[in-house]
């Protein structure tokens, strides 16, 4: 079956602009999580969506937002971009909520690499 | 909150065995996972330990000691393709129980 698909793969924006990233999870997976990956901070949790509801949110400013659609596809938006937002944004899907029992394996997409100039 | 510590870099030669350690602090604990990420690639799941002991999956094994808040990933018969970053991740007892990742260990396998 198809993996997690993220679009766009690469994008360049300037400070003050906004960006929307898209994630299509594995078919049948209802949980979508977003992570920001930077060389200095590693993988940091942004938020998790399950059944169109945000279930958990990491420690990021309100400029970072997201949503999930009825087909489990998810988008995240970053408004008023700052230079520090340059990062690889990873989306991961899983069958159940991260808080569910078991291994709760995350399947990651290849990421969207955002460069803010 | 949760925090994880793992070495930033490890170097080993082809055919050798390498151990990547991970110590964690969490208010609750539901399991320790390991993910592999090649440069430019997506992290991929390797293993999961919820109970103490060793889990073996081919050349890779993962160990957990809950009393020591410690785990490790053991890679045997190293191959050049094992050069990658390895992340430990813990699911803890805070709200949501989302995965918190360590900073990653960059493994370089030399011929």
Interface residues (C-beta under 8 A of the other chain):
Chain A: X4 X33 X35 X42 X43 X44 X45 X48 X55 X56 X58 X90 X92 X98 X99 X101 X103 X104 X105 X106 X107 X108 X109 X110 X111
Chain B: X30 X31 X33 X35 X41 X42 X43 X44 X45 X48 X50 X87 X89 X91 X95 X96 X97 X98 X99 X100 X101 X102 X103 X104
